[in-house]
Amino acid sequence: MSTTKTLLTFALAGALLGATVASVVVPPVLSWYNATGAIAPGKPVETLCNVPELIRYATRRLILGQVVGAGAGAVAGLALGVAWTRRRR
């Protein structure tokens, strides 16, 4: 039971760390990826957007980024937990 508890602890810690890192990394990446480009040089960029749709899109992408970060962190934490338990034996 001790090995299972150790592995789950490492996986949970990795998931929390991954979600935290994703919360910091994903918003700047989203703003860069969705930035409008200058179509005509020398002219200001003109945009019209549907604000509710934009908010849904941005929050959906942020939550998806957090889920991916948590999953990657959980896998990395599980791998570290396996290495930790094997080294302890």
LUMDOPA-981438 format. One record per residue (C-alpha): x, y, z; residue in three letters. Coordinates in pm, whole numbers, padded with zeros to 5 digits, always signed. Layout:
N
XYZALA
...
***
This chain:
89
+00000+00000+00000MET
+00293+00233+00062SER
+00408+00214-00300THR
+00061+00300-00430THR
+00034+00591-00190LYS
+00375+00723-00299THR
+00287+00694-00669LEU
-00048+00869-00622LEU
+00118+01145-00420THR
+00375+01208-00693PHE
+00106+01199-00965ALA
-00116+01445-00775LEU
+00175+01680-00707ALA
+00273+01666-01074GLY
-00085+01736-01185ALA
-00111+02038-00956LEU
+00226+02169-01072LEU
+00133+02114-01437GLY
-00197+02299-01400ALA
-00023+02586-01222THR
+00243+02617-01491VAL
-00025+02602-01763ALA
-00217+02883-01592SER
+00091+03102-01626VAL
+00206+02990-01973VAL
-00120+02951-02168VAL
-00261+03311-02155PRO
+00046+03471-02320PRO
+00054+03196-02581VAL
-00316+03248-02655LEU
-00271+03623-02692SER
+00024+03571-02927TRP
-00150+03301-03130TYR
-00470+03502-03171ASN
-00310+03843-03238ALA
-00436+04017-03547THR
-00190+04082-03825GLY
-00146+04400-04021ALA
-00309+04342-04359ILE
-00210+04677-04509ALA
+00126+04821-04399PRO
+00101+05166-04245GLY
-00269+05137-04161LYS
-00405+05054-03816PRO
-00551+04708-03770VAL
-00929+04718-03777GLU
-01114+04437-03605THR
-01467+04359-03506LEU
-01538+04075-03270CYS
-01825+03905-03093ASN
-01722+03951-02728VAL
-01927+03662-02576PRO
-01790+03421-02838GLU
-01437+03550-02778LEU
-01471+03499-02402ILE
-01604+03144-02449ARG
-01321+03066-02691TYR
-01049+03207-02464ALA
-01175+03037-02148THR
-01223+02705-02332ARG
-00864+02722-02455ARG
-00731+02818-02111LEU
-00912+02529-01944ILE
-00792+02291-02216LEU
-00437+02413-02157GLY
-00475+02352-01784GLN
-00608+02001-01844VAL
-00318+01922-02077VAL
-00071+02067-01826GLY
-00225+01870-01540ALA
-00215+01549-01746GLY
+00147+01602-01846ALA
+00237+01684-01486GLY
+00058+01374-01359ALA
+00245+01153-01606VAL
+00577+01316-01517ALA
+00501+01286-01145GLY
+00405+00922-01187LEU
+00732+00855-01369ALA
+00924+01028-01090LEU
+00730+00825-00834GLY
+00817+00499-01009VAL
+01184+00601-01020ALA
+01170+00704-00653TRP
+01016+00375-00535THR
+01257+00165-00742ARG
+01556+00356-00609ARG
+01433+00317-00250ARG
+01418-00061-00285ARG
***
